Amino acid sequence: MTARTRAVFIGKNAPTPASSGTTKLFGLTIAMSEQNTFISQLFSLEGKRVLLTGASSGLGRHFAPTLAKAGAHVILASRGVEKMREVADGIEAFGGSCEIVALDVRSRDAIRSCIENLESDGPIDVLVNNAGIAIVKSPQHLTDDDWDAVYETNLRGAWVLAQEIIKRRLADQRECSIVNIASVLGLRGIGHVAPYAAAKAGLINLGRDLSTDLAKNGVRVNAIAPGYIETEMNQEWLKTEGGERLRKKVPAKRFGVPADLDGALLYLASDASRYTNATVLTVDGGFVGAL
Ligand SMILES: NC(=O)c1ccc[n+]([C@@H]2O[C@H](COP(=O)([O-])OP(=O)(O)OC[C@H]3O[C@@H](n4cnc5c(N)ncnc54)[C@H](OP(=O)(O)O)[C@@H]3O)[C@@H](O)[C@H]2O)c1
């Protein structure tokens, strides 16, 4: 039997290899080889409380079960409570742990009282700043309201959430990881998304600056810069002729799907990245690297 086929046994009478661990899945005992135990422990979020914003749609809707499958208690946050309930039902169906909170990240007061309430149940170990909006307009047509909406959602909200959690982790001297969902558009220009591009670039540099102050305290701040990932935010446009032209510019010759980000998310959220600070992981099928 090869190492590959020996890796996972599922079933009540599964043989238990020497020096293995076991885990429960759907009521079945799974005997895990040493290799699998090592991998699952490396990226484990067991015992961690993870606050995920933008959990009602797109990437967040996918990230929530991903984090729960890694063992986290996931706190789903957005304005769309009904949509989050569906996500939570999916998590509970496989025995994952989660709760939902209504939160508008444009409101400082709402963020502050939300964090205060959540922390009364236990410290937040991981913050995934994923809530975001994009407004696509040529520069001469952008309004101040457009700018404020994009900036407050994508950058200021992420900052206020981070600050509220950082204050508490410094006070209780507990480590935490902040994962900011930025964008390749924070690394390069593409046109028609000026406030979005500025906010995402700001989010990337926010992590670098915070890391300079906080890495010594065990507060890690990193970013993921996704390329074009098919979600509610963009799927109609990606199907247009413009979208097709763009797809051809991606070296991988396809747009991403949310699951393409799972590895980067679990790496940065978990202790696997314990010596990783101030970094930005591009997950973009080679889009930025090939420029
Ligand atoms: N899809 C891509 O290709 C791509 C690429 C790079 C980066 N990103 C980034 O990935 C993140 C998720 O994008 P997505 O594609 O999943 O978009 P999406 O499907 O439109 O989801 C956006 C999420 O943000 C939440 N949100 C928006 N405004 C909010 C507010 N004021 N308060 C709280 N939550 C708010 C929405 O929830 P409610 O409306 O229910 O509040 C929703 O859950 C964004 O930051 C986006 O910029 C996406």
The ligand as an ORCA input file, in Angstrom:
! r2SCAN-3c Opt
* xyz 0 1
  N     -14.637     38.615     -6.200
  C     -13.434     39.049     -6.571
  O     -12.980     38.865     -7.716
  C     -12.580     39.766     -5.589
  C     -11.264     40.024     -5.959
  C     -10.431     40.697     -5.067
  C     -10.912     41.074     -3.834
  N     -12.209     40.823     -3.503
  C     -12.647     41.266     -2.176
  O     -13.218     40.177     -1.489
  C     -14.196     40.650     -0.573
  C     -15.488     39.885     -0.784
  O     -15.959     40.182     -2.108
  P     -17.025     39.286     -2.854
  O     -16.544     39.084     -4.223
  O     -17.378     38.127     -2.010
  O     -18.248     40.325     -2.941
  P     -19.797     40.167     -2.578
  O     -20.293     38.836     -3.010
  O     -20.451     41.386     -3.136
  O     -19.810     40.213     -0.983
  C     -19.485     41.393     -0.307
  C     -19.764     41.172      1.172
  O     -19.458     42.395      1.872
  C     -20.516     42.689      2.739
  N     -20.663     44.118      2.954
  C     -20.758     45.111      2.029
  N     -20.962     46.290      2.642
  C     -20.997     46.034      3.977
  C     -21.175     46.834      5.122
  N     -21.360     48.176      5.039
  N     -21.151     46.244      6.349
  C     -20.971     44.910      6.450
  N     -20.782     44.095      5.405
  C     -20.805     44.658      4.183
  C     -21.759     42.133      2.049
  O     -22.749     41.850      3.018
  P     -24.134     42.661      3.222
  O     -24.460     43.362      1.948
  O     -25.072     41.578      3.615
  O     -23.838     43.598      4.364
  C     -21.202     40.840      1.464
  O     -21.290     39.812      2.425
  C     -14.319     42.151     -0.835
  O     -13.541     42.861      0.103
  C     -13.743     42.303     -2.221
  O     -13.237     43.593     -2.440
  C     -13.052     40.179     -4.347
*
